[in-house]
Structure formats: structure tokens, C-alpha cells
Amino acid sequence: MRTVIALVVTVVLGLTLAGAAHALQVGDKAPDFALNGPDGKTVKLTDLTAKGPVVLYTFVAAFTST
């Protein structure tokens, strides 16, 4: 579970840094990507979606001082 949470936080941060030019719209399919989890194992989006829907949730102020 921690691996999935870390992956989601990393994805959200990466999408935020990508900028509005690459932003997905509601209903768009996310491009496949792979990231290393906290245990060092590679986790791919396609591996997660093979198990069912994936929901990304962001905490806008989670990494700020406010």
C-alpha cells in the first residue's frame, strides 16, 4: 500500500511539473510510465490498471508551508 501511495504522490508531482501544455483532460487516458517504488522495485501504470481502475488524488498544499 505504501508503494502505491508513494507512486501516486510521485506521479502527481511529475504531472504538476510537466505544466499545463501536457495536462490531461477529464476522460483522457494517461500515458504509460514506470517509476521506482520506495522498495526499489519498478512499478508501471499498466500493471496497476490491470488490477482495476486507478484514482490519482492530489493534496495541493501538501508540500507547502501553508
C-alpha angles and dihedrals in degrees: 000000000000089000091056092047092049090048092051092049090049092048093049091048091048093049090048092053092047090072135223094294090071098035118134121232125224108285095021117131112243115236115251116260139165128220135176114252123219089269091058094249119129115248120195126200090229090057090054095044090050086068093050141287119338121214121200115203123183132203102209096200097034095110099035133088092243 
